[in-house]
Amino acid sequence: MIASLSGILLVKDPARIVIDVNGVGYDVQISSRTYDRLPGVGDEIFVHVHTSVREDAITLYGFSESGDREMFLLLNTVSGIGPKLALAILSGISPSGLCEAISLKNISRLTALSGVGKKTAERMCMELKDKAGSFAAPESDLEPGGGGEAMEGTGAVRDALSALVNLGYSEAMAWQALQGVRKHHAESFGAMKVEELIREALRSLN
């Protein structure tokens, strides 16, 4: 089984990448969160990988952080959640943010994630409640301005994300737009109000 890949980034798309490893190109499925952390095409890249083997296909799933891969595997143990839905979930929330929502049984936060309905959210809370603690630590690279609480932990960001989804944008698109706002307003991001976050995010989406 392939557990990791290190090589040159040949293709960079929001849902997939191709990595050249000694002349062999590996097609790898990724989440939007991993996409946001990718280097430029032609640069060196390292990703953690889960190899899914089925009768009709062998699929590689890549993650910039090992915690994302572990959460991906954990999500796949939940009834009704497969690899595609697990990637969609991880496109909209960090492992620590997801486990916080599960621990608090925050059904509204979970159903705001792409592809997650109320029954799926309830199953996640029931089946993963005893396993969520190991992912509880915040991830520093998602912290606004390099400090403070994680991006998913701010109520304003959650509300802005929900508002953008309600406006018709996909979870992944809304997430990427808010990530862009964070990058362009690193110093003031943590203090921005919901209206400001939505306004700035819409500028990049329109």
N, C-alpha and C positions, 0 to 999 in steps of 0.2 A: 504494500500500500504506500502511496505517496503521502508523506506527512508534512513536507515543506518544499518550496521551490525557491531557488536563488538564481537570477539571471538578468537578462536585459528585457525591459518592457517594450514590446513591439506594437501592441494595440491597446488602446485605453478607451473603453466605453463605460457608461454608467452601470451597466449590468454584467460586463465581462471584460476580461483582459487576456492578452496572449503574451506569454513569457518565453523568451528564447533561452533555453538551457543547453549550451554546447551544440547549437545547431538544430535542436528539436523544439518546435513551438508547442507549448501547452496552453490549451484553451481553458480558462478558469472563470467560473461564475462568482460574482462578488455582490456585496451589498453597497448601498449608497454611502454608508459610513466609511467603508474601506476605500471606495472611490475617492472620497474627499482627502484621503491621506496618501494617495499615490504620488510617486515622483513623475517627472515628465517622460514622454516617449523617448526611448533611447538611453534612459538612465538605468542604473542597476536597481534591482528590486528584490525584496525577500517577502514571502507570504507564508503563513501557516496554511496548511491544506487538509481538507477532509476528502477522501476518495470514496465516492458512492458507486458501488458495483451492482448492476442489475442485469437481468438476462439480455436486455436489448440495448444497454448503454453503460458506459463508464463516465461518470461526471465528476469533475474536480470543483470544489468550492474553496475559495481563498479568503483569507482574513489577515488584516494588518496586525491584529493583536491576538494572542493566544486565548485571551478571555472571550473574545467574540466567537472563536471556534468552539470553545467549551459550551458557551450558551447556545450556540447553533445545535450542537449535539443534544443538549438537554431539551431544547424545544422539540426536537424530533421524537422525543420519548412521549410527548403529549398526544393523546388520541386526537386524530383529525389534523395534526400539523405535520406537513411534509417539508422537504428541503426548500421549495419555492416560497412557501408561506413563512418559513423560519427566516429566510433571507429578507423578505419584505418587512418582517417585524424588526429585524436588526438594522434595517435601513432607517428606521424612525426613532430608535431609542438605544441607549447604551446598555450593556449587561447590568450595570449597577442601577440604572434608572428603571429597567424592566423588573429587576428583583425588588426594588422599592415598591413599585406598583403592585407586584404580586403579594408582597408581605402585608401591604396596607389594604389589599383587596380593592384596589382602585379600578373598578370595572370601567368607568368612563374614560380613564386614561388608556386602558388597554384596548377598548373598542375604537379609540381614535387612531389606532395603528392600522395600516393598510391590510385588508383581508381578514381582520379579526372581528367576529361578531360576538354577541353577548354570551352565547353558549361556549364558544371557544375561550373567551376570557375567563369564564367561570371554571372551565376545565384546567386552564393554566394555573389559576389560583389554588385549586384543589390538589392537582398533581405535583406542583412544584413548590408548594408552600414550605416544605421541610428542607428544600435544597437551595433556596434563594440566598441564604446567609453568606455562602462562600463567594458571592459576586457583589457583596454590598459595598465594597470600598469604591469611592469615587475615582474617576479616571482624570488625571491632571491635564491631559491634552485636550479635554473638552471643557475645561474651566474658562470662563470668560476672562480675558486679559491675563491668563496665567494664574488666577487666584480666585478664591471664593468658592461658592457651590457649583456643582457640575451644571452644564447647560440645561439638561433635562430636569434638574431640580428646581429651577426657577419657575414660579407660577406664571409670570408674564410670558415666558417662552412657551410653556404648555398651552396657555390660552391663545397665543398668536398662532401656534401650530394648528390648533383645533379650528381657529377662524379661517385660516388659509385652506384647510381641507373642506370646510363648509362652503367656501367660495368656489369649489370645484377642482382645486389643484390636488394632485396625488400626494400621498404622505411623503414619498421620496423627493418630489419637487419642492414641497414646502420646507422639508428638512434642509435641503441643499441651499435654498434661499436664505433661511435663517442662519445657516453656517456662514454664508457669505456676509450677512450683516455683522455677525460676530467678528469676522476677519477685518472688515472695513471700519468697525467701531470698537476696537479691542478695549480701549480705555473706558468707554462709557457704556458698553454693552450691558453690564450687570445692572445698571441703573435705568435702562430704557423701559418706558411704559409699553403696554400692549399695543396701543395705537401707533406708537413710533416704530415698533418692531414690524407690525403689519405693513405700514407705509413703506418702510425701507425694503422689506422683502418683496413687495409688489413691484417696486422699481426694477428689480432684477428679473422678475417673472414676466413683465409686460414688454 
